[in-house]
Amino acid sequence: MAYSDKVLDHYENPRNVGSLDKNASNVGTGMVGAPACGDVMKLQIQVNDAGIIEDAKFKTYGCGSAIASSSLVTEWLKGKTLDQAAEIKNSAIAEELALPPVKIHCSVLAEDAIKAAVADLKSKQPGSKEAA
Amino acid sequence: MSDRAPIYLDYSATTPVDPRVAAKMIPFITEHYGNPASRSHPYGWTAEKAVENAREEVAKLVNADPREIVWTSGATESNNLAIKGAANFYAASKGKHIITVATEHKAVIDTVRELERQGFEATYLEPEPNGLVDLEKFKAAIRPDTVLASVMLVNNEIGVIQDITAIGNICRANNVIFHVDAAQATGKVVIDLETLPVDLMSFSAHKTYGPKGIGALYVRRKPRIRIEAQMHGGGHERGMRSGTLATHQIVGMGEAFRIAHEEMAAENERIRMLRDRLLHGLMEIEETYVNGDLDHRVPHNLNMSFNFVEGESLIMAVKDIAVSSGSACTSASLEPSYVLRALGRSDELAHSSIRFSIGRFTTQADVDYTIDLLKSKIGKLRELSPLWEMFKDGIDLSKVQWAAH
């Protein structure tokens, strides 16, 4: 199976592996996928008082492309607002990593993980604007 | 590590040709190139003599009469010839039901499926979770119209050894022709066809340090077993398999089996020592499972599953060793091993399995390197794995509501 150099790089040297405190009010957690499907992604984002994502961590059970997709988005998320984060599209991930058609679902999963993490964070900060 | 060839631990897929075998073969390509069927000149006589010597060596390894050995192109052809040949020959007198096992090689499973398309009925027995056939279940599967049963001696994926004597005795008692695929067994377990209740047995050269493209079928003479030829032509091999004999390949198989006969006992001891070292090393990794029975098993095979690690990333991680994976990630879909699924393994565990197969040229350094590699790579992948984290937090993963996609 041929992987792109970028996938191999993220697989060999994954960025931002780890966990944030899922109970913290400024941390959002998204967990998507299922073991039986061969992919589970856990993505966490942490925002500062200005509502900017200052940290992102991931853990992924899945193939090289799934690991690379989640590793890549943790890099992209840092410095973005939640609204900007929610705009990240799977097609951009797939293009950046040159994913073959059979691996597009990995990028879809990464997009879903971002949306789930953002939704989790928003649900924790119902009056986020007032708080800021 | 990527600048050197990976360590070869896939001897169950194929073996290198032993240099002693290659040396024997070469003169039969360049000098003694006669057709063994040529009766009118010395070129033919020399080739024929070499073929018959090789036939004796093959027969000797399995304690059979040389006249019971039929050359084929390999175990796949032997399986086809045996199963189709006997089923078709005896269908009219006996019936059209065949028994085999769900964990057989595809060369048996798909041959039986083809016979089903031609009007036969088949039972695919599920093995026990350790990979072995339950004798009572086998007995219960026999019907009055059962013509043939096919059970492999050594499984290619998990290396378990079936109780061929007991199964054969059941077949004898019920007048069922018994075929055994022994492609993975030669040079690994003692085969004595004089006492084994087996009618037909398939062999391959390239699993036993011989060349690819050559095999043999044992066809019992007493009591005589008849098969219908699948390949028609010049009437070679007493009409059972036409086609000019590949002298050099046959010479190679004969020499490979001669060496196997001579060195098997000592070689198995050495390989068992290496396998046990590999097993103990890998069992130090948490949440690691051996697939298939460890006692009724050839020492050459170790098949293990590594929990909470995804199969494809595992294969990527171990590219410095040449092994086979339980998930044949050939192209689009990850298909878990049907053998491991038949043992009742979950899809996840079937996917994250590796078959290590050890052979003549494996060294202790190879084994130690493999243990270290697996320890470090599994550790790394688990650090990445949310499932491992949840497992370590004491979460029961079977109770989690997953967002299936």
Contacts between the chains, C-beta under 8 A, distances in Angstrom:
chain1	res1	chain2	res2	distance
A	1	B	312	7.7
A	1	B	329	6.3
A	3	B	316	7.7
A	11	B	313	7.3
A	11	B	316	6.4
A	14	B	384	6.2
A	17	B	383	6.5
A	17	B	384	5.8
A	19	B	389	6.8
A	31	B	386	6.7
A	31	B	403	7.6
A	32	B	403	5.4
A	32	B	405	7.0
A	33	B	402	7.1
A	33	B	403	6.9
A	33	B	405	6.1
A	34	B	402	3.4
A	34	B	403	6.7
A	34	B	404	4.6
A	34	B	405	6.9
A	35	B	348	5.2
A	35	B	387	6.1
A	35	B	397	6.6
A	35	B	402	6.9
A	36	B	347	5.7
A	36	B	348	6.8
A	36	B	402	7.5
A	36	B	404	7.3
A	37	B	404	6.2
A	37	B	405	6.1
A	38	B	310	5.9
A	38	B	311	7.4
A	38	B	312	7.5
A	38	B	334	5.9
A	38	B	348	8.0
A	38	B	351	6.7
A	39	B	310	7.5
A	39	B	405	7.7
A	40	B	385	8.0
A	40	B	386	5.4
A	40	B	387	5.9
A	40	B	402	7.5
A	41	B	386	7.4
A	42	B	386	3.9
A	42	B	389	7.8
A	59	B	384	5.8
A	59	B	385	6.3
A	59	B	386	4.1
A	59	B	389	6.1
A	60	B	384	6.0
A	60	B	385	7.4
A	60	B	386	6.9
A	61	B	308	6.9
A	61	B	309	7.6
A	61	B	310	5.2
A	61	B	384	7.6
A	61	B	385	4.5
A	61	B	386	5.9
A	61	B	387	4.8
A	61	B	388	7.7
A	62	B	310	5.1
A	62	B	312	7.9
A	62	B	313	6.7
A	63	B	310	6.1
A	63	B	312	3.9
A	63	B	313	5.4
A	63	B	316	7.8
A	64	B	312	6.7
A	64	B	313	5.6
A	64	B	316	5.0
A	66	B	310	7.8
A	66	B	313	7.9
A	67	B	313	6.3
A	67	B	384	6.3
A	102	B	331	7.1
A	102	B	332	4.6
A	105	B	405	7.3
A	108	B	405	7.7
A	109	B	405	6.7
A	112	B	405	7.4
